[in-house]
Each structure stands twice: as structure tokens, then as C-alpha cells.
């Protein structure tokens, strides 16, 4: 066997480059990462991948076919999926937004073609997040090129623009940005988002470095904001959405430690918030299993009548099977739960997902669930699962569709909780790392799902 010779000069040079980049601002790091990614992958082709799964008898369909691809984005920039307009936004059901340096890309035909929109006053600002507004404008979060910590940097900017890139309003953010499209929403004349401060998990809420997580509300489409809720005893908020079809009702979730994992509800557009999980103690027994409060740690949920369905953003390491044995057996793995938490009744367990669930997408008769990668599950690959919707006399069921290929040894959050809420004609979108599924620079994945 030939032993590979080390190159001390190359190793020192690489370490020097990494150290030099780490001293730059977050915005400069973002710009350099975009440039390097484009250079490395500019000649790579992006084929389409198709997965076919035979479904169990009685599941509601015989076969599921999923096609994955990376859309052909405008050249010269790295683009990241930001949002797919909800069908309740009249005329915007096919609109998809991707963010990039100094602007956005817009597709009005479900990702088949894209238009680049530049924000000239913010040409050097990485655009991190977006939210299409009911009045036809768009709210953007821009990373200050001189800021080092984008999620906790109060110097980041709000930008309100029209769909042609004309800036209508701009101001400094009052705090951290939101986690993803499930942590910002608009209903009627109310716009709200929940902060995701970059609190270190090793710092308790009593640490001087710990930042309070807040909910902000605007009633003038992003021109002004009022704080309507705050929690200093949680690491950050994961989710904030208006309940479809119910005026004034909003749902909010927090994490990450078991005692921080809570679900809140407002019925007055954010004026007051009630903890729906406050009656639960540190442990919840469901059948033969005892779970910690981490079962309420989630980044996405769906409504099923008066109940909600969610997948835990936690592998629930503390779960034990209590079958009368003198030594209870451990039972790891995230679960899908169904419950009305306000009743105080223990949730129902629908199935075991393995890694942490990051996204739930409504695809008609089913939900598609996407997990991150997690040690000890599926060779450290993200997983994609199909969940049947509950119907009269029929409980929901869970089926594994496929594991997501990774072209790197590094772990991945896969969708990182950035995904469409629902599919349009079987098409939806998620975020992806540049090495998830394909080797390709743009951080967006187009899904098309069919059932036979």
C-alpha cells in the first residue's frame, strides 16, 4: 500500500485561509462562499432523479412517484429557496421566490422559468428571507455586509419592495430574523413573525449572553412593528402561522430543551397568547412509552379538524418503553404525533420517523415529511416519508419513501425547515444544501409527486 504523503505547506495555507475568512463579517463570508461554490460546480450537470414506492394496501394509492430536480436559475448568483406563495394568495399560487446576493429571483410558473430582480441600493447585501404580502408587495430581510451574526444582528435590514425591485421602505430590524417561511405569516391586515435568535444551547436563559425571543406584529405591511409577545426562558421560536380559515387564530412553537418545547395559541391576532402544553409535566406517557416534553419540539405542523399533526424536531433520546421490565428499554427516533394539546390529553403516536422532522408539505390526500440527517439513522441520510391524512373512521398512516443522497460526509439539515406549505399540481419546493441529492450550487429543490 502506498502511503499518501502530507503537504504541510498546503495544510498551513488552507488553515490560514479558513482563519482569514472567519474574521470577515457574515455578509463577506456569504459572498465568498457563493463565489467558491459557483467556481467549483459551474461545469456540473444536474440530472433529474425519480423515486418510485409501492404503497401498502388500503393506503389510498397504489404507488407514489417523486421526481426531484434543481431548477435552472439566473446565472451569476447562488440562489436559495425562500417561499412558495400559498394558494389563498389570489393569483400567486404558482409564485416561487428565491433569495440571492442583492436581490431575488421570481418564478410565476412553478419554477420552469425565472426572472431576476435586483435591489440596486442593496447590491452588496445578501437577502436572507422573504414574505409575499397580501397587497402585492414583498417583505425582505437583508444581512448587513458588516454584521458577523445574521440571526442575532439588530443591524440587519427590513426591505419592503414591489415585484420589480423598487424599494418602498427600509429600516433596521429590531432584533433577530425568523427561522423560515413557517415562522412568518399574514392574515387579513395582520403580519407577524417570530424571532430565531442565535442563542448557544449551552447558555441557560439566565446567562447574560442569552437573547429574549419575541413576536413582532405589523398592521401596515411592514412599515412599522410592535412587539406583542416575548419569552426569555426559551432558546428561540420555530413556528408562527395563522390557522387557515379561522379569523384571528395563530399558533406559535418554541424550543429547544424539553422545558422550552411549548405550543402557544392566540385567538386575537397576537394580543394574548395561551400555552397549550402548560398542563403537561416533564414526562408524558403514551401507551407503553414514556416521552419527555421534547415531543412538543417542532418546526412544522398541519391542522386536522380540532387536532394538529406534527413531527418532532428531536430524536427523543429520553424515550423509554415501560413494559414492566426492571430495566426499561430505550426507544430512539422522532415521531409523528396527533393531538389537540389544549385538552391536556396525551397525543397519539402515528409512526417513527428516525431523524428529526423538519418539514411537512400538503400534497392533497397525503403529507410529505422531510427529515434532516441524524447519527444512527439511515446511514446518516435525511429521509422522506408519506403520511396519509386522517379520514372518518381511518387513522393516519406513515410510509417511508426514500433516503436522500448526500455528496459529502458532513451532516445536513436538508430542508432546514424551508419548504412549500402545499403542492400546486403536485409541485412544491424546498431548500437544499449544495451537496444534497445532487452536486449543484443553487440551494433549491423542485419536487413533483404523482400517485397511481
MOVEN-V955159 format. One record per helix or strand of 2 or more residues. SS is the DSSP state (hx for helix, st for strand). FROM is the first residue (numbers start at 0). LEN is the number of residues. If there is no record, write none. Layout:
ss | from | len
SS | FROM | LEN
SS | FROM | LEN
This chain:
ss | from | len
hx | 7 | 15
hx | 25 | 16
st | 48 | 6
st | 62 | 7
st | 79 | 5
st | 95 | 6
st | 102 | 5
st | 114 | 4
hx | 119 | 3
st | 125 | 7
st | 137 | 6
st | 156 | 5
st | 166 | 6
hx | 180 | 3
st | 183 | 4
st | 189 | 5
st | 212 | 6
st | 225 | 6
st | 235 | 7
st | 249 | 6
hx | 257 | 3
st | 261 | 5
st | 273 | 2
st | 282 | 4
st | 288 | 4
hx | 292 | 4
st | 300 | 4
st | 306 | 5
st | 319 | 2
st | 328 | 2
st | 333 | 6
hx | 340 | 3
st | 347 | 7
st | 356 | 6
st | 365 | 6
hx | 377 | 3
st | 382 | 6
st | 397 | 6
st | 426 | 4
st | 444 | 7
